Amino acid sequence: MTTQTAKTIDGKTTALSVREDVAKRVTRLKEHGVSPGLTVVLVGEDPASQVYVRNKDKAATKAGFVVDTKKLAATTSQGDLLAVVKSLNADPAVHGILVQLPLPKGLDEGEVVRAISPAKDVDGLHPDNVAALVMGEEGLIPCTPAGCIELCDRYGIELEGKQAVVVGRSMLVGKPIAQLLLARNATVTIAHSRTQDLKAVCLGADVIVAAVGVAKLVQGDWVKPGAVVLDVGINRGDDGKLVGDVDFAAASDNASHITPVPGGVGPMTIAMLLSNTATAAARIAGVG
Ligand code: NAD
């Protein structure tokens, strides 16, 4: 038991601040004659995806982007979806393309992601962008992992030389966040569903990133005193409320910094999407 009470990392306020910075970058791009455009492709009627897409549209419009949401029927064929992506790749008014995942059953997500021009792949999921991240080259970085690093930066959390444990090894979150931590010179362990004694692994960490999708998996006594805890998980509790992968109250007794759910990593995802779109537009237009 410690008496430490963690500093709560306020993702909502930080995301607003990132979004204001992006809006300034958009204004500068417009001064150079570039009107940055984001197109979101939504296939089918998944309710959660519809909410995400609406929020992205609203936030991007507010930041000054030209936003277009293309809604396609759930019955859209792979060929028709690929044709839409191809036409967006060729459209000079579009600088960012986001195909909302998951796609309805029967559509090949991998092929669709590979069809997006890497320069416009603001989700950072194209293999060229994955390779760029691993090789330390210029690319576009997946939004949620980028948001985790941005939170650390804005809270003055030093990552160099730290022991970091990432729980979860998905292409969307776990693997890219591990690469980003490595790029910041942290010593990184990736834990997953087959990891033995996850508690002991977490207890060795100065920084824990939980990206699993299991409510309160990371318990308070898994957190070393003074550790930083970034909770990416979004789960629906029995009471219908959102809950993370970390037992927030118990972990707060040990951590130095911790992100809440909701209001931690979540709001950063859209903010970093906007940031990626501004970056893509600047690179495509050759504006510094
Ligand atoms: P995923 O299902 O693709 O991957 C989950 C990972 O967790 C897997 O690598 C698996 O090995 C690991 N895992 C599963 N059970 C485990 C266990 N008991 N112990 C240790 N590891 C275990 O999920 P994902 O897309 O990476 O998302 C993870 C969580 O993050 C989900 O709750 C998701 O909703 C959330 N998420 C949040 C944001 C955001 O904006 N905040 C964005 C993406 C995902």
Boltz pocket constraint, residues with backbone or C-beta under 6 A from the ligand:
constraints:
  - pocket:
      binder: B
      contacts: [[A, 144], [A, 167], [A, 168], [A, 169], [A, 170], [A, 171], [A, 172], [A, 173], [A, 174], [A, 191], [A, 192], [A, 193], [A, 194], [A, 195], [A, 198], [A, 210], [A, 211], [A, 212], [A, 213], [A, 214], [A, 217], [A, 231], [A, 232], [A, 233], [A, 234], [A, 235], [A, 265], [A, 266], [A, 267], [A, 269]]
      max_distance: 6.0
